[in-house]
Amino acid sequence: MTSTTKVSPAQYKKLSALVYKETGIVLNEKKFELLTARLAKRMRVTKISSVPDYLSFMNTDENEFINFIDAITTNHTFFFRENSHCEYIVKTLDKSKPLKIWSAASSSGEEAYSIAVQLAENSFQFDIFASDLSNTMLKAGQRAIYPNDRVRSVPLTMLRKYFWKGTGAYKNHVKIKPEIKKLVSFGKHNLLSDSPFTESDKFDIIFCRNVMIYFDNTTRKKVVNNLFQSLKPGGYFFVGMSESLQGLQHGLTTVLPSGYIKK
Ligand SMILES: C[S@@+](CC[C@H](N)C(=O)[O-])C[C@H]1O[C@@H](n2cnc3c(N)ncnc32)[C@H](O)[C@@H]1O
């Protein structure tokens, strides 16, 4: 079977509009190669040999649409990434009050479990909701098995205490121990959706890091507003270190770089 993944400018425009509408992710001309590579991968998996055929299949098959969106997202993450935000929480917050935390755009769960081990280590009471758009990433988070290179920044004491070392087929991997795993639940959530949380479900802390970079200002504004609605008064909000909220109107006050409080 011969196949071509040559994407025409019109097809690229259509695909990027679809991705933008579903996820808020902006695919400009610089992302052409990336989109083509990921599209080619889906075409291989579905054994479809032409772009028009793949596009009509994706338009009619809901699962394939989900898989395509899944393939487009960038999920890079690792344990203890940009950890000063978590250190701030440990240092500043009152341990006697239970905390409800949301890791929004959690990818495969490293962010949520990193927070969990540090709060457990410091005797906080808490639970964490970890959400993402990608089904594949949510499954990885629930599985809670990670290659060793993702835990390079975890201090050895915490690594020994909260992770199992893999053996056999899982050599060079670690697994989160059940006492930490049970503190983190995973669920699908699109950041473009309105806040699904009622007053009593709102969060004390929301992390939404390293995803705003893929959005334009219109989407950032919408996402920040949605998350703001899900945050309790006095709650903390963190974005990625390269993603300040500068230029957006919001009701948050800066407490540290990329860290905010809802007064
Ligand atoms: C680079 S990862 C960030 C992971 C983690 N927060 C961190 O800082 O390491 C970005 C994640 O955002 C997710 N994402 C992108 N657009 C989204 C949307 N509209 N709603 C929910 N998640 C989204 C992707 O699936 C991806 O897993």
The ligand as an SDF file (V2000), in Angstrom:
LIG
                    3D

 27 29  0  0  0  0  0  0  0  0999 V2000
    3.1280   19.9450   28.8890 C   0  0  0  0  0  0  0  0  0  0  0  0
    1.8240   19.1540   29.7340 S   0  0  0  0  0  0  0  0  0  0  0  0
    1.9270   19.9080   31.3390 C   0  0  0  0  0  0  0  0  0  0  0  0
    1.9460   18.9120   32.4570 C   0  0  0  0  0  0  0  0  0  0  0  0
    2.1670   19.4900   33.8510 C   0  0  0  0  0  0  0  0  0  0  0  0
    1.1300   20.4080   34.2110 N   0  0  0  0  0  0  0  0  0  0  0  0
    3.5110   20.1490   33.9800 C   0  0  0  0  0  0  0  0  0  0  0  0
    3.5980   21.3480   34.2410 O   0  0  0  0  0  0  0  0  0  0  0  0
    4.5320   19.4480   33.8400 O   0  0  0  0  0  0  0  0  0  0  0  0
    0.4000   19.9390   29.0120 C   0  0  0  0  0  0  0  0  0  0  0  0
   -0.8700   19.1120   29.1340 C   0  0  0  0  0  0  0  0  0  0  0  0
   -1.9960   19.9450   28.8250 O   0  0  0  0  0  0  0  0  0  0  0  0
   -2.9960   19.1350   28.2430 C   0  0  0  0  0  0  0  0  0  0  0  0
   -3.9530   20.0030   27.5290 N   0  0  0  0  0  0  0  0  0  0  0  0
   -3.7860   20.7230   26.4060 C   0  0  0  0  0  0  0  0  0  0  0  0
   -4.8950   21.3910   26.0980 N   0  0  0  0  0  0  0  0  0  0  0  0
   -5.8050   21.0970   27.0470 C   0  0  0  0  0  0  0  0  0  0  0  0
   -7.1470   21.4800   27.2790 C   0  0  0  0  0  0  0  0  0  0  0  0
   -7.8030   22.3110   26.4650 N   0  0  0  0  0  0  0  0  0  0  0  0
   -7.7880   20.9620   28.3670 N   0  0  0  0  0  0  0  0  0  0  0  0
   -7.1420   20.1110   29.2060 C   0  0  0  0  0  0  0  0  0  0  0  0
   -5.8720   19.7160   29.0470 N   0  0  0  0  0  0  0  0  0  0  0  0
   -5.2150   20.2060   27.9800 C   0  0  0  0  0  0  0  0  0  0  0  0
   -2.2250   18.1970   27.3390 C   0  0  0  0  0  0  0  0  0  0  0  0
   -2.9590   17.0310   27.0540 O   0  0  0  0  0  0  0  0  0  0  0  0
   -0.9540   17.9430   28.1600 C   0  0  0  0  0  0  0  0  0  0  0  0
   -1.0220   16.7340   28.8650 O   0  0  0  0  0  0  0  0  0  0  0  0
  1  2  1  0
  2  3  1  0
  2 10  1  0
  3  4  1  0
  4  5  1  0
  5  6  1  0
  5  7  1  0
  7  8  2  0
  7  9  1  0
 10 11  1  0
 11 12  1  0
 11 26  1  0
 12 13  1  0
 13 14  1  0
 13 24  1  0
 14 15  1  0
 14 23  1  0
 15 16  2  0
 16 17  1  0
 17 18  1  0
 17 23  2  0
 18 19  1  0
 18 20  2  0
 20 21  1  0
 21 22  2  0
 22 23  1  0
 24 25  1  0
 24 26  1  0
 26 27  1  0
M  CHG  2   2   1   9  -1
M  END
$$$$
